[in-house]
Amino acid sequence: MEVPHWKHMMNRSTHNMSYQAWQRDPENGPPQYCSRTVYEDATPELLRDFFWDDEFRMK
C-alpha cells in the first residue's frame, strides 16, 4: 500500500511567529492535516494562557 505524500498548503510568518500546514488524502480514510507553529520569545506560561483561557485570548 502506497503512503500518500504530504502537500504543502500554507506558509505564513510574522516577525515573531511562523506557521506551516500540510494535507494528504489517504486511499482509505478521511483527509489528514499536519501543522507546525513556531513562536519566538514566548514563554510556556504565555502560550498556556493564550490557548487555555478564553478571557485571556480576547485581550
Secondary structure, DSSP 8 states (H G I E B T S, - for coil): ------EEEEEEE-SSEEEEEEEE--SSS--EEEEEEEESS--HHHHHHHHH-HHHHT-
